Amino acid sequence: MKVIISGGGTGGHIYPAIAIADKIKKENPKAEILFIGTEKGLEADVVPKAGYKLETITVSYLKRKISIHNIKSAAMLMKGLFEARGIIKKFNPDIVIGTGGFVCGPVLFIASKMGIRTLIHEQNVYPGLTNKILGKYVDRIAISFDEAKKYFKEKGKIFVSGNPIREDFLKVDLAKANLKYKKSDLPLILIVGGSGGSLSINNAAIELIKNNKNSYQILLVTGKGHYNDVINRIGNKTSDLVSIKPYLDDMPLALKACDIIVCSAGAISISEITALGKPSILIPKAYTAENHQEYNAKALEAQGAAITIKEKDLNPKLLSEKVESLLTNKTKLKEMEIKSSNAAKVNALEIIYSEMTRLIKG
Ligand SMILES: CC(=O)N[C@H]1[C@@H](OP(=O)(O)OP(=O)(O)OC[C@H]2O[C@@H](n3ccc(=O)[nH]c3=O)[C@H](O)[C@@H]2O)O[C@H](CO)[C@@H](O)[C@@H]1O
């Protein structure tokens, strides 16, 4: 079996792609897998580290309105289409899978025109622009939430899979996780603003760190682009109970070790949080397309597994109150853990794998 997988830009698109690749390899160790991404996206770092070959193409994002930017992007798109065609022709895959991000546009479009089987996966309730356009051309559309159905015209191609997450999250060892991330018996608060970090979450976390009365540990993951600024602003106003990292390559260990996670509301982060049954304080990023992170967060809050703070309401005092009120109410924390586990959907990989094999055979 030969498979091309394309997905890029942010972790929310790349990690589902890696999870699908790992599943294919597990079921079919002889399968050949090639990733197509861009040089600048997070995939350029993460995909080779996961042990997969990555080819890159030229790509630029489209704005949702007509603009000069879009004319330039169209020229780059033509180049990207040409490059994608060359890579696909040479590799000769049985199927091409897309997990979102602009890079998927030319790859999946040209693959469909070349008569190759195609499948896309959408992680959010509100689909990304690339996937909405691709819906017309691909053979199958995997969605994670029933509500996403209404945004695609091609109803007959849709199936609900849920979000695929890396198997490491499902088999992570607690003792190993604690050894790596817990420095004492105090509760651990993991703070992370998705794969790119979040300025407003970092701002609130800096104050939390400066004012921490040594009642809990903090692991702040800033995002690579924010790290130096955060370190400069905190200076020496920190303690042994605080750890600050730009990015974690072993998120399953950190998530397993934490008692509460404070996080933006990306769809893949939420799937990982529920897979490990963690209570969360979710701060949806306000500028995401159609405010989709707020929908993600509200859905989990409605199930009693999370507390949501809107980005515009976020301040260090409010965050600190929410963290402390959870830590002092063990019954509520336990309840949230159970409800978080109940919200988990962990068979997405089986569903996607069986659909893709059916598609290849058919
Ligand atoms: C700003 C924006 O538009 N973000 C979108 C993007 O987000 P983003 O990439 O932030 O998405 P998520 O929060 O869903 O996923 C982040 C992924 O990166 C991993 N991770 C993160 C930090 C780290 O240090 N190490 C690490 O491994 C997480 O474990 C997770 O697998 O894609 C998601 C899925 O389409 C969307 O729901 C998000 O709204």
Ligand as a Chemical Component Dictionary entry (heavy atoms), coordinates in Angstrom:
data_LIG
# 
_chem_comp.id                   LIG 
_chem_comp.type                 NON-POLYMER 
_chem_comp.pdbx_formal_charge   0 
_chem_comp.three_letter_code    LIG 
# 
loop_
_chem_comp_atom.comp_id 
_chem_comp_atom.atom_id 
_chem_comp_atom.alt_atom_id 
_chem_comp_atom.type_symbol 
_chem_comp_atom.charge 
_chem_comp_atom.model_Cartn_x 
_chem_comp_atom.model_Cartn_y 
_chem_comp_atom.model_Cartn_z 
_chem_comp_atom.pdbx_ordinal 
LIG C1  C1  C 0 -5.109 29.147 15.816 1  
LIG C2  C2  C 0 -5.809 28.056 15.099 2  
LIG O1  O1  O 0 -6.500 28.272 14.109 3  
LIG N1  N1  N 0 -5.662 26.833 15.613 4  
LIG C3  C3  C 0 -6.265 25.647 15.027 5  
LIG C4  C4  C 0 -5.198 24.590 14.843 6  
LIG O2  O2  O 0 -4.583 24.667 16.116 7  
LIG P1  P1  P 0 -3.461 24.043 16.954 8  
LIG O3  O3  O 0 -2.349 23.512 16.172 9  
LIG O4  O4  O 0 -3.101 24.949 18.029 10 
LIG O5  O5  O 0 -4.390 22.850 17.382 11 
LIG P2  P2  P 0 -4.716 21.968 18.579 12 
LIG O6  O6  O 0 -4.668 22.721 19.853 13 
LIG O7  O7  O 0 -5.976 21.258 18.252 14 
LIG O8  O8  O 0 -3.531 20.883 18.516 15 
LIG C5  C5  C 0 -2.242 21.154 18.899 16 
LIG C6  C6  C 0 -1.436 19.902 18.740 17 
LIG O9  O9  O 0 -0.077 20.225 18.970 18 
LIG C7  C7  C 0 0.430  19.402 20.020 19 
LIG N2  N2  N 0 1.445  20.148 20.763 20 
LIG C8  C8  C 0 1.204  21.424 21.167 21 
LIG C9  C9  C 0 2.171  22.112 21.863 22 
LIG C10 C10 C 0 3.408  21.459 22.158 23 
LIG O10 O10 O 0 4.312  22.003 22.783 24 
LIG N3  N3  N 0 3.590  20.185 21.742 25 
LIG C11 C11 C 0 2.636  19.505 21.043 26 
LIG O11 O11 O 0 2.850  18.337 20.685 27 
LIG C12 C12 C 0 -0.780 19.027 20.865 28 
LIG O12 O12 O 0 -0.518 17.876 21.632 29 
LIG C13 C13 C 0 -1.821 18.830 19.757 30 
LIG O13 O13 O 0 -1.652 17.557 19.152 31 
LIG O14 O14 O 0 -5.779 23.355 14.391 32 
LIG C14 C14 C 0 -6.870 22.820 15.152 33 
LIG C15 C15 C 0 -7.385 21.570 14.442 34 
LIG O15 O15 O 0 -7.803 21.865 13.139 35 
LIG C16 C16 C 0 -7.978 23.870 15.336 36 
LIG O16 O16 O 0 -9.006 23.353 16.152 37 
LIG C17 C17 C 0 -7.349 25.111 15.952 38 
LIG O17 O17 O 0 -8.331 26.093 16.205 39 
# 
loop_
_chem_comp_bond.comp_id 
_chem_comp_bond.atom_id_1 
_chem_comp_bond.atom_id_2 
_chem_comp_bond.value_order 
_chem_comp_bond.pdbx_ordinal 
LIG C1  C2  SING 1  
LIG C2  O1  DOUB 2  
LIG C2  N1  SING 3  
LIG N1  C3  SING 4  
LIG C3  C4  SING 5  
LIG C3  C17 SING 6  
LIG C4  O2  SING 7  
LIG C4  O14 SING 8  
LIG O2  P1  SING 9  
LIG P1  O3  DOUB 10 
LIG P1  O4  SING 11 
LIG P1  O5  SING 12 
LIG O5  P2  SING 13 
LIG P2  O6  DOUB 14 
LIG P2  O7  SING 15 
LIG P2  O8  SING 16 
LIG O8  C5  SING 17 
LIG C5  C6  SING 18 
LIG C6  O9  SING 19 
LIG C6  C13 SING 20 
LIG O9  C7  SING 21 
LIG C7  N2  SING 22 
LIG C7  C12 SING 23 
LIG N2  C8  SING 24 
LIG N2  C11 SING 25 
LIG C8  C9  DOUB 26 
LIG C9  C10 SING 27 
LIG C10 O10 DOUB 28 
LIG C10 N3  SING 29 
LIG N3  C11 SING 30 
LIG C11 O11 DOUB 31 
LIG C12 O12 SING 32 
LIG C12 C13 SING 33 
LIG C13 O13 SING 34 
LIG O14 C14 SING 35 
LIG C14 C15 SING 36 
LIG C14 C16 SING 37 
LIG C15 O15 SING 38 
LIG C16 O16 SING 39 
LIG C16 C17 SING 40 
LIG C17 O17 SING 41 
# 
